[in-house]
C-alpha cells in the first residue's frame, strides 16, 4: 500500500525515526543530521538528497524545539546572535582548511580521525565531569537566574577564567552571567572553525562550549544552540532545495514524528537534573564516535557490512538514550506528584 508514492511502512518508519530523533534534538540541541544523513545513505539515497533532506529536517525540528525552549525561558537571543556571527566566520576559515587538505589528498583520512577523536574526546570529558559532579545540581532556569551572581561554584573553571576578562563591551546573559562580547565571539569562532573543517552542523561542539567555556546553564545552552541551528539549517536546506536535493517524501514524515519528539525532549530538560543531561549527552557522543569509527574501518578495509553495523549502533544509541530521557522524566514527574500528595496529606 502506498501513500503519495511512498509505501505506508516506509512512512511509518520515518515517522518513528523522527520521533526518536526529535526527543534527542529537543533534549541536547543536536542529533539531527548526525543520525538522519548516515541512515539515508545506508538506505541507498543519493548523497546530495541525504544531506539536503537531513538539513531540511534539522531546520524544521530546530524551529519546533526552539519554540518549546522559548516557552520555558531557555533561549538567550543576545548570546545566540553573537554566536551566529562568530561561528559564521569560523566556518569560512574551516572550509578553507578543508579545501587545502582536499588539494593535497589528505582530507578523508584527516577529517575522519579528527571527527572520531573530537566526538569521543568531548563525550569522555563531559561524562567524566558529570560523574564527578555527583548529579545533585538543579538546573531550573528560574532558580539559576535568581541565584546570587557571586555564587558560581557550579560554573566550570574555564568559564570562570573567560568571565574574568573584562574587555568592553560586556554583555549580560541568562543565569546572571556577565562576559566580554569578544570572549563569546572567540569561543564561537573556534566552534565554527571545527564545524567548517569537519563538515558537520556543530551542535555537539557548541552545546558543551556554551556551558564549559562561557558558563551558561545547560538548558539555556541547549535552547540557544537550537536557536542558532534554525539559521544554519534554514540556509543549508534552502540551498539544497534550489538544486532539487530535498525529498519531501522523506522530510514530511520525519517532521511529523519529530514535532512531538522535539517538544517532549525540550520539556525533559526542565525535569532531568543538569548532571543527568550531561551524562546522557556524553554517552550519546561516545557511542556516536564508536559508530563512526566502525564505518571508517569498513570503508578502509572495503567491508560493506560494517556500514550496516555502524548504522545499527547509531540507531541503538539513539533508542537507548532517548528511552533513558523519557524514563528519567517520568520518574521525576512521579516523584513530584508523590511529594505534592504527601504535602497535601500533611496539611490535612
N, C-alpha and C positions, 0 to 999 in steps of 0.2 A: 504494500500500500504506500502511495506517495502523496505528499502534500507540497505544492509549489515546486514540483520536480525533484523533491528530495524525499527519501524514504522516512516514514514515521519513526522507525527505530533509530535512524541517524539523528533526527531532530531531537528525540528524547535523550539520546546520549549527549548531544551538545548542550542541551538544557541542564542536564545533571552535572556536566563538567563545568558549566557556567556558574551553577550554584556553589560548587566546591571552591572554585577559584575566587568567586565573589566574597566568600567568607574570609579567605586569606587576604584578599586585596583590601577589604574594609578594615581588617584587624591589623595588618602590617604596613599597608601603604605600598606593597609590592606583590609580585607573584603573577601578574597577567601574562605578558609576552614571554616571561621566563618559563611558563608552563604551556601556553597555547601554541606558540610557534613550533617548538620541537614536536608536539603531538601531531600537528597538521602535516609536518614534513614526513613523519613516520607513516602517516595515513596516505601519503602519496600526492599531496598537493604541491604545486609548483612553489619554489622558494619565495618569489615575489608575492604570490597570493597568501602564503602562510604568514609572511611578515606584515603585509598590508592589512590582512584581516585581523591579525593579532593586535596591531596598533589601533585599529578601529574599535575592537573590543575593549582594549585598555582605556581608550578615551571615554567610551560610554560608561564603563564601570567606575572610572575615577570620578566622573560627574555625579553618579548616584552616591558613591561613598563619601565624596566631599560634602554633599548636601547634608548627609546624616551627621558627619563630624561638625559641620557648621551649626546644626541644631543643638549639638552637645557642647558648643563653645570651644571646640578643639582645633580651630583653624586660625593661624596668625597670618593675616593677609600682608602685613608690613614685612614680615620675615619672608613670606612666600615670594613676593615681588622681588625682594633683594636677592634671594637665592636664584630666581629665574635669570636675572641679569648676569650673575657670576657664573652659573652653570652653562649658559649660552656661550660665553667667551671660552670657558674651559673645553666645551665640546668641540669648538672650532679648532683649538690647538691640538686636542686629542686626535682629531681626524687627520691633521697634517702629519702627526707622528705615525699614524696607521698607514697612510699613503706612502710614507717613506719606507716603512717595513715591507709593504707590498712591492715597492720598486726593487728592493734588494732580495726579495723572495723569502723573507723570514716571517711574514705576517701570521700565517696559520699557526706555526709552532709557538711563537712568542705569545700571541693572544690567547691560545688555548691554555698554556701553562700559567699565564698571568691570571686568567679568569678563574681557573680551579684554585690557585693559590689564594687569590683575593676572597673568593666565596668561602673557602674553607677557613681562611685566617680570620675573617670577620665573624663567621659562625662560631669558631672556637673561642674567640675573645669575648663575644657577647655572652655566650653560655657560661664561661668561667666567671665573668664578672657578676652575672645574675645569681649563680650558685653561691658565690662568696657573699652576696648581698643579704642572703637569708630569707628573701621573699616576703618580708613583712611590711614593705613600704607601700602605703596607699598612694594611688596616682590620681585621685579625684582632682579635676582641674580647678574646681571652685576652692577646694581646700588649699591647693598649691598657690592660687592667686592670693588667698587671704593670709598666707603664712608670712612670717617676718622675713624680709629680704636678707637679713643678716644670717638667718638660719639656713645655711647652704650645705649642710652635711651630706645631703643626698646628691649633690652635684659632683660629677666626675672631676678629678684633679686637672685634667687637660682643659675642661671647660672653665674651671676657676681661674686658670692661668690666662686663658684668652679673654675672660671678662675683666681681668685686672689691667688690661691695656686700655687706658683712657685716651684714645686718639679720636678727636672730633671728626665727623659728627657722631654722637652717641644716640642709640635708639633703644626704646623700651619695648620689651617683648612680653608675651603672656607668661605668667608664672613669676612676675616681679623681677624679671631679668633685665639688666641694662648692659649693653655691649656695644663696642665700636662697630659702625657700619662697615668699616674696612676689614675688620676681622671676619664678619659674615661673608663679605664678598670673596675673601681669600679662601675660606672653607668651601664656599660654593664653587669657586674656580677649580679647586683640586678635585672635588667630586665630579664636576663636569668633565674635567680632563680624563678621569678614569672612564666615565661613561662614553666619551667620544672615542677613546682608544680601544675599549673593549666592545663597542658596538651594542651596548645594552641601554635600557632606559635609566638604570642607575638607582631605582628605588631601594635596593638592598644596600646601596652605598650611602644615600642621602639620609635615610631614617636614622641609622646609628650615628651619622655625622652630626645631625641636628641635636641629638641628645648628648653624645660623648664630647663633641668639640664645642658646641655652643651652650649646652646646658638646659635646653627647653624640656619640659616634662614629656615623657614618652607618648602619651595620647596626642599631645599637640604636635609632636614630631611626625606622627603618622598622618594626622589631618592636614598639616602643612605640606608634607611630601605629596599627598594626593592632590592638593590644590595645584602644585607645580606640574604634576603629570597630566592634568586637564589640558594644559597648554602644549606640552611636548607631544602628548598623544594625539591631540587635535591637529596640530600642524603635520605630524608624520602621516596620519591616516588620510588627511586631505591630499597630500602629495601623491600617495599611493593610489587613492581613488581616481585621481586625474588620469592615471595610466590604466585604469580598469582592473587594478590588482586587489580590490576589496570585494570579497564574495559575501553578499548579504544573506545567502542561504546558510552560511557559517555564523556570521556575526549576530543575526537576529535571534536564533535560539540560545546562543551563548549569553546574550544580553538579557533574554527573558529569565534565564536561571540566575544570573548574577544580580539582577535587580533586587531579588530577595536576599541573596547571599551577602551582598555588599553592605546592606543595611544591618543584617544580623552581625556581621563581623565588626562593623563600626560601633554598634551598640555594645558589643562584648568588651570593648576597650574601657568602658566605664564600669565594668563588673570585675574583670580579672585584674589582680594587682600588677603593679609595674614590673616587678621581677618575673612574674609569670609570663607577661608579654615578651620580655627579653629572652627567657628560656625557650619559648616556642619559636621565636624568631631565629635564635641561634641554631636550634635543631633543624629547622627548615633549610637554613643555608648549608649546614654540614651535609645533609642528605642530598641537597642540590649539587654540591661540589662533587660528591661521590658519583652521582648520576652522570654529570658532565665528564668526569674522568673516565668512566666506563665507555661513554660514547667516543671519546678521543682515542682510547686504546683500540676500540673496534675499528675506527677509521684508519688508524696507523697500521694495524695488522690485517686489515681487509676482512674482518669478521662481522658480517652484517647483523648477525643475531644479537650482538652486543648493543646495537642501536635500539632494538626492541627491549632488551633488558634495562637499558638506560631509561626508556620511557616508562617502563613498569615501576622503576624506583622512584621517578619523579611523581607519577600518579599516586603511588603508595604513600609517599611522603606527604603529598597534599591531602590525601584522605586521612592519614594518621593525625596530622597537625590540626586540620580543620575540625576533625572529630574531637580532639582534645580541647580545642577552644570552646566548642559547643557544650561539652560535658562540664568544663570548668564554670562556664556562665550559668548553666542550670544549677550547679551546686551552690554558687553564690546567691542566686535568686531564692533557692530553698532556705539557705542559712538566714537571709534577710527576713523571709516570711516567718521562720521559726522565732527569730528574735522579736519581731513585731508582735507575734502571738503571745510570747512569754511576757512582754511588756504590758499588753492588754490584760492578761490574766492577773499580773501583779497589781495593776491599777484597780481591777475589780475587787 
